[in-house]
Amino acid sequence: MPPSLTDLKRPRSADMIAFGRRLKKLRIKLGMTQSQLAVHLGVSENAIVQYETGRSFPRRPRLLILAKVLEVDLTFLLSGATTGEGQARSDFELAALRLFRLIPHAAQPDMLEAMRLYARAFKSETK
């Protein structure tokens, strides 16, 4: 079972290294610098370096912020395990997700809102 925030203890060094690699990969995927991530967390850039290299581990409140900023759930951030919620259920969903990820991060909220409007309009047409 993946770790939860309430039963989180100081991870072993191998877990810290895996966490750090995951953190770095997610940060880079979003096009974010260590400095930018540090600002979001209210820590120094050196703290981010420490997290990414497995020499330090963020405290509990920062883990919640990290998950939000990196747009992943806490389970994935801590263990790399995914929940069923975020997984594509078909090739069409997977293709849509891949296309969405090509959109610049700053424009993604607008695209999401456009998708919501389209879904609402489509739903009302099918009634």
C-alpha positions in Angstrom: 0.0 0.0 0.0 1.4 3.4 -0.9 2.4 5.7 2.0 0.0 8.3 3.2 0.8 11.7 4.7 -0.3 10.6 8.2 1.9 7.6 8.4 4.9 9.2 6.8 8.2 8.6 8.5 11.6 9.6 7.4 12.2 7.6 4.3 15.2 5.3 3.7 18.0 6.7 1.6 17.0 4.6 -1.4 13.4 6.0 -1.2 14.8 9.5 -0.8 16.8 9.1 -4.0 13.8 7.7 -5.9 11.7 10.6 -4.6 14.3 13.1 -5.7 14.5 11.6 -9.2 10.7 11.7 -9.5 10.6 15.3 -8.2 13.3 16.4 -10.7 11.5 14.6 -13.6 8.2 16.2 -12.7 9.7 19.7 -12.3 11.5 19.5 -15.7 8.4 18.1 -17.4 6.6 21.3 -16.3 9.4 23.4 -17.6 10.1 24.7 -14.1 13.6 25.7 -12.8 14.8 24.7 -9.3 14.6 28.4 -8.4 11.0 28.7 -9.5 10.0 25.6 -7.5 11.8 27.0 -4.5 9.7 30.1 -4.7 6.5 28.1 -4.8 7.6 26.1 -1.7 9.1 29.1 0.2 12.5 27.4 0.5 15.9 28.0 -0.9 17.1 26.7 -4.3 19.6 24.7 -2.3 16.7 22.9 -0.6 15.4 21.8 -3.9 18.8 20.5 -4.9 18.9 18.6 -1.6 15.5 17.1 -2.3 16.3 16.1 -5.9 19.6 14.5 -4.9 18.0 12.5 -2.0 20.1 14.2 0.7 17.0 15.8 2.3 13.3 15.2 2.3 10.6 17.9 2.5 8.5 18.3 5.6 4.8 17.3 5.5 3.3 20.7 4.7 5.7 21.1 1.8 4.8 17.7 0.4 1.2 18.9 -0.1 2.3 22.0 -1.8 4.7 20.0 -4.0 2.0 17.7 -5.1 -0.2 20.6 -6.1 2.5 22.6 -7.9 3.7 19.5 -9.7 0.1 18.5 -10.6 0.3 15.0 -9.2 -1.4 13.3 -6.3 0.4 12.7 -3.1 0.6 9.0 -3.6 2.4 9.3 -6.9 4.8 12.0 -5.5 5.7 9.8 -2.5 5.8 6.4 -4.1 5.5 6.6 -7.8 2.3 4.5 -7.6 -0.7 5.8 -9.6 -4.3 5.6 -8.6 -7.0 4.7 -11.2 -8.3 8.3 -11.3 -5.4 9.7 -13.3 -5.1 6.9 -15.8 -6.4 6.9 -19.4 -9.2 4.5 -19.9 -8.9 4.3 -23.7 -6.5 5.1 -26.5 -8.6 8.3 -27.2 -8.1 9.5 -23.6 -4.4 8.8 -23.8 -4.2 10.7 -27.1 -6.1 13.6 -25.7 -3.8 13.7 -22.6 -0.7 13.7 -24.9 -2.0 16.6 -26.9 -3.0 18.5 -23.7 0.6 18.1 -22.4 1.9 19.7 -25.6 0.0 22.9 -24.8 2.2 25.5 -22.9 1.6 25.2 -19.1 0.3 28.8 -18.9 -2.4 28.0 -21.5 -3.6 24.7 -20.1 -6.2 26.3 -17.7 -7.8 28.0 -20.7 -7.9 24.8 -22.7 -9.4 22.9 -19.7 -12.1 25.5 -19.5 -12.8 25.2 -23.2 -13.1 21.5 -22.8 -15.5 21.9 -19.9 -17.7 24.3 -22.0 -17.7 21.8 -24.9 -18.6 18.9 -22.6 -21.5 20.9 -21.1 -22.8 21.8 -24.5 -22.5 18.3 -25.8 -24.2 16.9 -22.6 -27.1 19.3 -23.1 -27.5 18.3 -26.8 -27.8 14.6 -26.0 -30.6 15.1 -23.5 
